[in-house]
């Protein structure tokens, strides 16, 4: 018995369907829609806000990009290049959390593909500036 397994053909020229249909009778053609949203500055900023909100409630001082993406609903649909831009932007922005003078501040840095919480001293603050 001969088993025929499904085969996917990605084609650019729509005329190839006509040619292949004549030699492969019964073939099914599908048009695939893009899975990822089109990147825009607004998309990056939206995800920066969602990630910052998640990080504010995070007890750990380190989280891998992969674990972060699994933890935030819908993040698994963000394109890898967009996710990298989100992480890079997070690493540049101060976030609320640790007393620094009159404000609460902490930041996150990228170490490899992980975000690591930084103390104000790591950001160059003098120990006398840090309120306890």
N, C-alpha and C positions, 0 to 999 in steps of 0.2 A: 504494500500500500504506500502510495506517495502522499506525503503531507505537504501542503502548501502553507507556508507561514506568511502572515501579513508583512508587507514591505512598505516602507515610507519612502516616497520620492519627493524631495524638495526641488521644485522647479521655478525658474524665473520666467521662462517663455511660455505663455498660455497655449500656444499652438502645439506644444509637445503633447498636451492632453489628447488632441485629435489623433496624432500619430501613434501614441501608446495605446489608446483605446482600440485601434484597429488590430493590434497584435496581442492585446490582453483584454479579451472580452469580459464584460461584467465588472471592470475596475470601478472603484468608487473614488470620486474626487472630493476633497474637502478644502475649504478655504479657512486657514487658521487666523484668528485674530491675535494681535499682540497681547501678551500676558502682562507686561509691565506698563505702568502709566508713563506718559511722556514727561520727561524731566523738565522742571521749571524752577526758578528761584523760589516761588511760592511753595512748591512741593518739598524742596529741601527745608525751608523754614518751618513748614507744617510738621515734618518729621523731627526737626530739631526740638520743637516744643514738646512733642510727645515723648521723645527720649529724655529730655530734661525732667519732665514730670515724673517719669519712671525712676530716674536716677535720684531724685529728691527723696523718694521713699525707700531707697535701697540701703540696707544695713551694711552690706559688704563694701570694701574699699576697692574691689577689682571685679570686673566682669568682662568676659570675652565678647567680642562682636557677635559671634554665633549664638551665644546664650542670650544676649540682649535681644537679638532679632527673634528668637523663639519666644521670649517672655512678653513682647509687646504685640498685642493683636494686630494683624494686618501687615506687620513689618516684613514677613516672609515674602510679600509681594513686591517689595521695594527692590528695584534693580541694583545689582552689586555696585555699580559706579555711583549711583545716587546715595546708597548707604555709606560708601566711603566718604563722600562729601559731607554727609550728616555728621559722621564721627569726627571728621576734621574740624567742622564748625563747632561741635560740642567741646572739643579740646581747646578751642580758642576763647570760649566765652566763660566768664565767671558765673557761678551758680550760687544760690543761697544755701546756707547750712552751717558754717562755722563762724563764730564771732570774730570780727576784725574791726576794731574801733567801734563806731556806731552802727556798722552794717554787719550782716551775716554773709560771709563769702566762703566759697571753696571752688575749686576748679577740677577739671578732669584732664588728664594728659593721655595721649596714646602711647602705649608701649607695645610694639608689634601690632597685633589686631585686638588688643584689649584696652579698655578704658580703666584708668587708675585714678582714684580720688587723690587730690593734692591738698595738703594743708596750706594755710596762708604763708607759712615760712617758705614752702616750696615755690611760692610765687614771688618771693623776694621781700615779704613783710618782715619787719623787725619784731622780735619776741615781745617788746614793750607795746607794740601796736595791737597785739592780739589780746582781746578781753577774755577773761575766764569766768 
